[in-house]
Each structure stands twice: as C-alpha cells, then as structure tokens.
Amino acid sequence: MVEPQVGVPQLQVQIRCPAAAALGLRASDLANMVETAFYGRAVGQVLEDQKVYEIVTRLDDRARSSRQSIGTALIDTPVGTKVPLCQVADVSLDLGPNTIRRENMRRRIVVQANVAGRDLGSVVGDMRARVNASVPLPEGYFVQYGGQFEAQPAATYSPKYVFQKSCAALRGARYERSNTEPIDLPQPSPVS
C-alpha cells in the first residue's frame, strides 16, 4: 500500500525573472506582492472598545476568482508604473499534493506491505535488491526500510547473549565449588 498522493487543483504563479528584471522588479519583491495580494498581510491595527483588530490588505474575492482575473491584477514597479501580473509571470492551474508529510525536515511517502509465508529479513533483503537494481532515484532521494524486521536481529541476539552469560556464570560457580566435581553444561547454540 502506498500513502495516497491525491492531486488537488492549485493556482501557480511562475515569475519570469528576465521580464521582471527588465521592469526593475526583483523576484523576491514580486513574490511578496503576490503573497500579499492573495493571502493578505497585516498592515496596521485598530483599537475599538478595548480590543485590537488587525488591518489586513489583499485583493478582493472577485479579483482572485479566476486565472484570468489574477493575471490582470496590477503590480507596482519601482519606477512608479503599474503592469499586469501576466506581463512578468505565468499564471496557471495545475495539480499539486493535497498534503505533504515530512519527517526530519524531508518529504516522506510511506509504502507498506504485509508478509505471509516468509521471514521478514529475507523479504526485506529481496526488496532492497530489486529496488537497487531497477529503481533509479533522482538526486536527493533515498529509500529507507523500517518496521518489525529491524527488531529481529536484536530478538535473536538477546536470548543467545543471556544463554552464553548464564553458562559462563555456571562455569565460574563450578570452579569455585570444587575442581573434582564436574558439571555437564550444554554448549551455546544459535537461537532463532
């Protein structure tokens, strides 16, 4: 099972840097103007009846209702002229992720599987071999395997370790009692 990645419609504004630079607009300033126009920005406060209210500026709903109306929104340039947004940016509708999950500051997508009839370690080994051989990963991407199989080596190691330590303690006790009375102790064997 793969974590669902359902696309939702999103409005995207791609700044055309050469066109913006020709009008004296920096990409960061233009991005701030677009953000203010669509999401709003607090520009002041009003005190009324002992309550403080923020004054927020943004485009009205009608100006944000369609891709065309957004493209015709006027942007102030440093020289004092106004130009439509579509002159310095491409405005388009596209599909984007409905949610972006992160872990350790990185995007994460989970792929899950259930195993029956085989041990987890060999299944994970086969998965690693097949993914490494047939899935080219773009730069910055990686595959991380996790789950119950990680506890398997510790679970097999722990009883063996306890058994070996117990045998050593019994041998030590045997030599303290007497060197003439033998005690038969089994040799440690792998526990799985």
C-alpha angles and dihedrals in degrees: 000000000000122000103257116255103193114182118230125193112263132180110233126196113197111192115222098218098197092052092046092047091051088062094044094256120139116215092237093052091048091049090052091050091050091047091050092047095053107026100027132232131229108246101172148335137256124207114213126164092346091306126112119221125187120233108225125192125203141130115289119254094259092057090051097044101095141020091247095052090048090051091054094051108122120242123200116235125208091251091058101256126121123228131181115258091239089066092065103024142035113239115201143157115237140157118264134174116286091218133007115211119203137192123182089356092302131108112257135199118182124216113190133191137178120221127212129173096014137069116261096236095060092044091052090046091053091046091051092050094049095045092048091049100044112021115076109202122210118238112286094024124110140171120233122190119210142156141081094334089071090066093049098083091047091049092052093043096050100061091042090051093049091047093051093048091049091051091050091050092050091049089051091050090049093057092047092055100048141320091223101059110075121208118203110226124180117237116248114264130187114276117210 
